Each structure stands twice: as C-alpha cells, then as structure tokens.
Amino acid sequence: MIDRQIKELLHRSKKIGLTSHIRPDGDAIGAVLGLGLALTDAGKRVEMVLRNGISKTFRHLPGAERIQSAFKTENDLYIVLDCSDLERTGGVLNGREVDIVIDHHITNKGFGKVNLIEPESVATCATLAQHMPDWGLVIDKAVASALLSGIISDSIGFRTSNTSALSLRIAADLIEKGADINQLYNRALISRPFTSVHYWGYGLAKLERENGLVWTTLSLADRHNAGYQEDDDADLTNILSSIEDMDVVVLFIEQKPDQVKVSWRARPGINVASIADSLGGGGHPAAAGVEMEGNLAQVKDLILSKTRDYLRSLKPENGSPRDSEVTEHINGK
C-alpha cells in the first residue's frame, strides 16, 4: 500500500525536493544522495538540501557537490529522509508540507502525508535499497555507493544490534551493483583528519565514569584549540561506545554558549531513546540525541540526573545496574 502511494507520488512529480536532519550523519547523507541521484536518472529535477551541508568524511560520494543548504525553487513533492521530526530539518522547508517521510528511527512522529518508517531497519539507506526498485528506480554504482556508505556508517561497520542477515544481504546486493565496500568503509569509519583525532583528545581527557554510566564533554574552546572546523563530535561517540562494561555513554557537545547537543549510546537492552524523546529529541534504543538550551554545566547536570534516574528504574529495588558505587575520572581523581 505505502509502496504504491510513494511510486504514484514520484511518478507524477516533475520537481522533487529532498532533505534530512541538521548535522547530517552518513545515513542522512547517503539517503539524500542515493534517492536524489536515482530520481535524477529517472528524469526528475531534484533539489538535495542539507542545512549544514556535508562533512569532509562523505564529500567523496558521487553527487556530493549538488548538495545545497536551502531550497532555491518550489517543488512538486517534498521528501524528508532519516529524520524523526520536522524541527530537525533546521527550518529548510520553511512551512512547506512534507509529502513523504522515509526513516528508521523508532521515535519518528510520522509527520508526512505518507510515512514509510521501519524501526527494525539497520539504516534508512537500507530501507531505500529495499524499496527503490518497487518504485521503478534504478540502483546503479553511484546510487549503490551512497546507500552502502550510509549503511556502513549507521551500523558502525555492521556492529550495531539491529544488524541482521537481511542487512548483510542488502549490503551484498549493493556491492554487486558496483559499490566498493573497502573504500567506503575506510572513508566512513577509519580515515580521520588530524584535527578530528586531536579534538577527541580533549573529550577523552575529561572522561568520567560512575558505575555503568560514562560521560564527557566537548566545549567550544576544545573545538577551537583542536582546529576542528565542523560542529559535531567527529564520531567520538562511536569510540566511547566501545568502552567495556558500560551501560550508557553520554557525550555533551557545546554548539553555542547557550546550546548543547547531547548524544547517548547504550548497550543492548537499554532504551536511551525514551530519555531523548521525553526531552524533545529522538533516535534509536541504543543511540539517541537531543538539542538542549542552556550552558554546558546546566545541561550536563540535568541530563546526567535523568539518565541516572532511568538506570535506577531498570531494577525493581531501584538500585544501580552496576554493583560498584564508584565515580572516577580517567586520571583516577
């Protein structure tokens, strides 16, 4: 039913606008590029818009130079990809109605006229790879490269708990269509500029632990001192999520003196999306985030308090998921 609706909308639209969330990750970028290139090949005039553009990590992907920061014309159809709510598009739609939403976040609000939301999918790019042939769209090498890059990025190299036999089959199909998994894996997850790794150092130096809860911060001063030009965490969350014996990792990234981005990562069985959703954010059970107003210290205190309360609630006796009652900095102080 939904596939038929989407196919009809795509077929009768000549001009199509695509967008995703602010500070786009690999899945958002891959989804916009993959669908955008396929629609272009089908004869559509396509505008691909990402409010914050594309990070250097993904600028090698075919079509990356076509990404704009705003819509320049009016389109017949607007599609939002890999985005759980309208606000996270960064205002690029400027009041325009959303015709189609395609996503895999469990917290998606279903804010489009037609909503294809598959929380079990490893990535929005995987959802697209499955459904695009049903919409009459061809997945060539360029499209396959964008989609596979998104899958690799969002699954952290096929390591997340929602990685399945199906997701690996989808990836294999994209490789058969010409996507170079070795190059895409290296660019998405391995290769890093010096400034990114330098930036990590500031966060790692402030790492703290309390039972199974781990957290750290990245301030505006850290970003400036490291010479890091983006406004994200340089994928430090993926490094922190590898910490042994952790239940939840929280990373606080100062965006402005009065605005902080909060990112959670959790072990399987813990649903940090419920915390994010209660604060106006969203995501997946094991990976979620929210934008908060307030200074870094205020936001950190609030979020850590809510996260501790959530972790205590996981045991009937309201004890901690971890037996030890230890708080420590990485330097042992």
HELIX and SHEET records of a PDB file:
HELIX    1   1 ILE A    2  ARG A   12  1                                  11    
HELIX    2   2 GLY A   26  ASP A   41  1                                  16    
HELIX    3   3 LYS A   56  PHE A   58  5                                   3    
HELIX    4   4 ALA A   64  ARG A   66  5                                   3    
HELIX    5   5 LEU A   86  THR A   89  5                                   4    
HELIX    6   6 THR A  124  HIS A  131  1                                   8    
HELIX    7   7 MET A  132  TRP A  135  5                                   4    
HELIX    8   8 LYS A  141  ASP A  154  1                                  14    
HELIX    9   9 ALA A  165  GLU A  176  1                                  12    
HELIX   10  10 ILE A  181  TYR A  185  1                                   5    
HELIX   11  11 ASN A  186  ILE A  190  3                                   5    
HELIX   12  12 PHE A  194  ALA A  205  1                                  12    
HELIX   13  13 LEU A  220  ALA A  226  1                                   7    
HELIX   14  14 LEU A  236  LEU A  240  1                                   5    
HELIX   15  15 ALA A  273  SER A  278  1                                   6    
HELIX   16  16 LEU A  296  SER A  313  1                                  18    
SHEET    1   A 5 ARG A  45  VAL A  49  0                                        
SHEET    2   A 5 LYS A  15  THR A  19  1                                        
SHEET    3   A 5 LEU A  77  LEU A  81  1                                        
SHEET    4   A 5 ILE A 100  ASP A 103  1                                        
SHEET    5   A 5 VAL A 114  ILE A 117  1                                        
SHEET    1   B 7 GLY A 282  HIS A 284  0                                        
SHEET    2   B 7 ALA A 287  GLU A 293 -1                                        
SHEET    3   B 7 GLN A 259  ALA A 266 -1                                        
SHEET    4   B 7 VAL A 248  LYS A 256 -1                                        
SHEET    5   B 7 LEU A 213  LEU A 218  1                                        
SHEET    6   B 7 GLU A 208  GLU A 210 -1                                        
SHEET    7   B 7 THR A 327  HIS A 329 -1                                        
END                                                                             
